[in-house]
Amino acid sequence: MYVFHLAAEVTWTAASQQESFSIQYTPAKLADGIYGLRVQVSDASGNDSGVQPYEINFEVINESTITNFYPYPNPFSTQTRFVFTLTGELFPEDIKIQIMTISGRVVREIFMDELGPINIGNNLTDYAWDGRDNHGDQLANGVYLYRVLIKNPGEEFKHRKTSADKGFKNGFGKIYILR
């Protein structure tokens, strides 16, 4: 068994009444690939924190890519949030989600500052769309199209393919409102 002391790469925050104990692992730049991380913590008396170490696998992708945005849940009755993955080190300068009728009329635009914090890795927006248009009026049940516009002068985010891409046609996805 190898024990590595990664003090320079690991920071931790003690548990309090407001927050749980947390560990943050920030390694030097890793090559593309799939990695595993195993954590076993012990107290000052040498008692392990659990029977088994905590283990997690993660993938490193250094190229700046972004997946399609997927509404979750879809269909929805009260609200839906957007799920997407961002890789690399760069953040988009601007993101805009346009929701439109089947005929192409834009009924709602959601801007980057509404989405909440964006992280490298998997994202679930803080913003939850409630099926209302730009004027606050409730939209009718049915199918709506949406697209995501990403602005980043001088740097293009490549599309990261996923198995769910078959639900998109020419950059447009569908959202279903069922109340």
N, C-alpha and C positions, 0 to 999 in steps of 0.2 A: 504494500500500500504506500502510495506517495502522498505526502502532505505538502501542499504549496501554501506559502504565506504570501498573499497578494496585497499586502497593506497599501501599496501605492494605488492599486486599481480598485479597491473595495472601500466603500464608505457605508456606514450604518447609522440608523437613527433609533434610539431607544423608544420603547413603547411608552405611551402616555394615555391618559383618559380619553384624549381626542383622536389619537392615531395609533395604528398598530406598529409593531417593530418592522423595520424595512432595511433591506440591504440593496445597495446599488453597485453593480459591477461595471466599470468603465475601462475596458482593456485598451491597449494601444491598437492602432489600426490593424484589423485582421484581414486576411485574404478571403476572397469569396469562398463560401463553403458552408457546410452544416457543422455545428459545434454542439457540444454538450457541456453543461455546467452542473456540478454537484456541490451542494453546500451542507456542511454539518457544523453546527455551532455548539459550543459548550460553555457552561458558566464558569465562574472563578474556581469552583470546587472540582471542575472536571466532568460534571454531569452533562451528557449529551442532550441536545434540544429535542430529540425524537429518536424513535427506534431505527428509522431509516433516514438517510440523508435526503434533502430536497433535491430533485433532479429536474432539469429542463433542457430541451433542445431548442436551438435557434439557428436561423440561417442569416448569413451575412451576404448582402448584395451591395457592392460599392458603387455601381452605376446608378445615376439618378433616373428612377422610373416611378410610374404611378399607375395603379390599377384603375379600372372603371369604378365609379361610385355606385354602390348598390343600396337601394332603400331597404331598411329593415325595421319592422316587418313590411312585407309587400305580398299581398294586398294589406291595407290597413283601414281601420275605422276611426281612430281618434288621432293618431300621430305616427310618423315614421322618421327615423334617423338615417344617416348615410354612413356606410362602411366602406373604407378603402385602405390601400396600403401604399406607403411612400418609402422608397429605398434611396440609398446614397447619402450624401451629406447636405444637399441643398433643399431649401424650402421654396415652394412657388411664391412669387411676388404677389399674385392675386389669383383667386378662384371665384368663379361665379357659376351657380347652378341655375339653369333656366328650365322652368316647368311650363309646358304649353299644351294647348288642346291638340287633338288629332289633326286639325286643319293647320296647325303651326302658329297660332296666336299665343304669344307669351302671356301667361296669367300670373306668374310669380317668379321673381328673381331672388335668390338667396346669395348673399355676398360673404366673402371669406371672414370678415369680422363677426358675422353672426354664427359661424360654425363652431367656435370655441377653439381651444388650443389644438394645434396640429403637431404630431410627433413623427419622427422617422420610425417606421414600422407600421403596425396595424392601428387604425383609427376608427373610432365610432364617435360621430359628431355629438357635441353637447346639444346642438340645435335639433329640435324635433319639429318637423313641418306638420301643421295641423290640418292641412287640406284647404287652406284659405288663400285667396288671391292677394295681389298687391294692395288692394283696397280694404282687406280684412273681411271680405265676403266669403262665405262657405261655398266651395265648389260642389257641383253635383257629383253623384256617384258615377263611376266610369273609369275609362282608361285615359291617362295623360302621358305625354312624352316628356322626356327630360334629357338635357345634355349638360356636360360640365365643360366650361371654358377655363383654361389655365394660361395665365400670362406670366412669362418669365423672360424678359429681354436678354438676348445673348446666350441663353441656355434653354435647350428644348428638353422637356421631360419625355422620355420614351415611354410608350405604353407597355406596361407589364401584363403579359397575357395570363389569364386564369381560365379555369374550366367553365366559369359562369359567363364568359364573353359571348357565348352563343345567344344570350338574351339581348344583345345589342346589334343594331343595324346602322351602319354609317355613323357611328358615334352617338346614337340615340338609344335610350332605354325606355322602359315603360313602368309607370306607377299606377296602381289600381286603388281607387277609393271605393270602399264598400261599407256603408253605414247601416 
